[in-house]
Amino acid sequence: MSGVSADRFAQFNLCVAETLEPANRDRVPALLAKACNALLPSNDCLIAVFGRHIKPAWIYDNVPDDIHDQVIGMYQARHYLLDPFYRAAVDGVETGLYRLRDVAPPGFRQSQYYKEYYEGSKSGDEAAFLFRFPGELVGYIGLLNTSEQPGHRQSDVDRLRLAQPVIEQLFRDYWLNTGGARDDPTLHSQLETALDMFGDSVLTGRESQVLRLYLKGHSTGSIAERLDISKHTVALHRKNAYSKLDIGSQFELFHLFIDSLSCYDADEPEDPLKTYLSAQA
């Protein structure tokens, strides 16, 4: 074991030991972040719990104050619906340590979500633990690198993966001992439904399907493969949909979706775009 590796493991072991002290109960998330960072050096750490029927339960982050509201605030409000790690979690991915490239669709780095969230937080890469918890919940620990640095080194990722059982048990114990999720699932369910209905009132079924996949970060090629149609057909559906919505870019599509969510009425569920466009007329 090299001196660098020995120092990292020593720091990791110290953080783990501190989590076991009763006096440090409230510091467990920060200590978990520090322990992970010892083995996989990163700039920012995010800790949350995902669930199909709840909004993400935010536990910890060390994102700088100057971009915190812009990035984390937007994520917690609505943007999480398009996060590939969140989508993987609710779609049933197994417990493990994943890199962004493992869970993101092809072409994701050209998506508007990547530009707004990752570039907005000055990040270029992410590796994250996803842990299956009781009650169809998934623990999430995300480690982000700045865009000025290369992606996480595979040797560092492999080193952190060796610590997975320890990190998972500490996170699980903390979550269960603090009472777990207490969020009202209603709003989350409404947002998911709004995403599933987005565009249905003004677009054809296929056009709506194509736009929703673009919103989730898929590229034209990825959508073509997923829907078993040609890239040309995907592009034609996108062109027709953009024309109907009077937009000309994925940037405008992304913000149209986010803005339309404010018009969703759970008592009379329908495409939020219908109400939004009527209000703009």
Secondary structure, DSSP 8 states (H G I E B T S, - for coil): --HHHHHHHHHHHHHHHHHTSGGGGGGHHHHHHHHHHHHS--SEEEEEEEETTEEEEEEEE---HHHHIIIIIHHHHTGGGG-HHHHHHHTT--SEEEEHHHHS-TTGGGSHHIIIIITTTTEEEEEEEEEEETTTEEEEEEEEEETTS----HHHHHHHHHTHHHHHHHHHHHHHHTT-----HHHHHHHHHHHHHTTTTTS-HHHHHHHHHHHTT--HHHHHHHHT--HHHHHHHHHHHHHHHT--SHHHHHHHHHHHGGG--TTS---HHHHHHHHH-
